[in-house]
């Protein structure tokens, strides 16, 4: 199961249910896929096929939805 937290600008931001404990979010679209750590700070963990410009846009969206992502993580994983 991989619950979607939100969708924006063609990107889907979601979690995988069984993964490492460090808070992070996955991002996918038709162009590629990425993973961003949410703690101790927002940081790119993995990138498949996104350009620097796309990563900058995605990181801005992660920043804009940071509190929502943290809240959804805590609700989903119960931590």
C-alpha angles and dihedrals in degrees: 000000000000112000117209113231095188145329124223136160091359093306125118117210114201149144131237110229098227113043143108118313098241108104114255142142132223122220126198137175137152090280101051151307136263142175125216127194112228096196146089078003138336106281137156110254101174137002129192114185102330119132122232089256092053091048090052090052092047092048089051090053091049089051092047092050097035097120091045091051093049091048092048091048092052092046093047098043097030095231 
